[in-house]
Amino acid sequence: MERTTVERIDYPGEGLAEEQVPAAPYELVVAWLEAAVERGRSGGDVPEPTAMAVATEGSDGIPNVRTVLLRVVEPEGLGFYCHLDSTKGRELAARPVAALTLTWPAIFRAIRARGRVVELDRDTVTAYFTSRPWGSRISAWTSEQSQPVDARDPLQARYAALAARWPDTGSPDDVPVPPRWGGFRIIPEEVEFWAGRSNRLHDRHVFVRTGPGTLADPAAWRRFRRQP
Ligand SMILES: Cc1cc2nc3c(=O)[nH]c(=O)nc-3n(C[C@H](O)[C@H](O)[C@H](O)COP(=O)(O)O)c2cc1C
């Protein structure tokens, strides 16, 4: 086998000390997200700070993972939007559990979580859908997400037809909300904060749910450090 040159990069991150970890995970999720967004604005090396990998259980039992945008950040959970009939939508309908990771290598940080999943209610979905740019709203109707298609042309033709049907009037409700477009909230059972440090001796702080309560409720969580 041919040898490849592997570039090894040390992670000289600031780490995460016990006293920086709050009694419940929500505050730190928000703080790290804000830091990643700010880093994207100023340094440009975190271009999509809310890009989040979401893993589900495939219908064949093999895990499935894809990237989505984290669009709901609330003490109740972390959410994203998609087509409900997409592969992930079907997998979540069959088995409403998921794992997620937000990874920001440029700042040597990652957040992981796993938990149960619920569908977002229609008012929440409508409020978000109407905030999207017109072209994205037309695309939501155009694409039967995750279904096979022979080529790009039929998609473009469908986009053009739908764009003609619901022209851009500048109004947030010029395109109706597709009935099968929606979203999911992941309600974590476990949240981990990973902070990369030199010599691979990283910091990992974990919250495990001990009872009911939101991500902001200290009574719902037990906290400990995990070896890197
Ligand atoms: C940076 C990035 C952001 C994405 N955001 C979303 C999203 O918010 N919602 C979504 O449905 N797909 C999003 N996608 C596309 C998904 O990764 C995926 O291709 C699609 O959802 C179909 O996944 P599925 O077939 O497993 O259901 C994104 C992809 C990337 C790379």
The ligand as a Gaussian input file, in Angstrom:
#p B3LYP/6-31G(d) Opt

LIG

0 1
 C      -24.157000      23.146000       4.784000
 C      -25.385000      22.351000       4.458000
 C      -26.595000      22.751000       4.979000
 C      -27.763000      22.015000       4.697000
 N      -28.928000      22.388000       5.289000
 C      -30.042000      21.621000       5.106000
 C      -31.223000      21.893000       5.858000
 O      -31.291000      22.807000       6.698000
 N      -32.305000      21.111000       5.612000
 C      -32.264000      20.068000       4.732000
 O      -33.287000      19.407000       4.573000
 N      -31.155000      19.766000       4.033000
 C      -30.039000      20.511000       4.214000
 N      -28.882000      20.199000       3.552000
 C      -28.905000      19.052000       2.627000
 C      -28.781000      17.744000       3.432000
 O      -27.429000      17.539000       3.803000
 C      -29.285000      16.530000       2.644000
 O      -28.672000      16.439000       1.380000
 C      -30.788000      16.565000       2.458000
 O      -31.460000      17.084000       3.567000
 C      -31.320000      15.180000       2.170000
 O      -31.020000      14.325000       3.241000
 P      -31.797000      12.917000       3.424000
 O      -31.897000      12.308000       2.032000
 O      -30.964000      12.109000       4.344000
 O      -33.160000      13.225000       3.995000
 C      -27.706000      20.892000       3.826000
 C      -26.462000      20.496000       3.310000
 C      -25.319000      21.200000       3.647000
 C      -23.989000      20.708000       3.130000

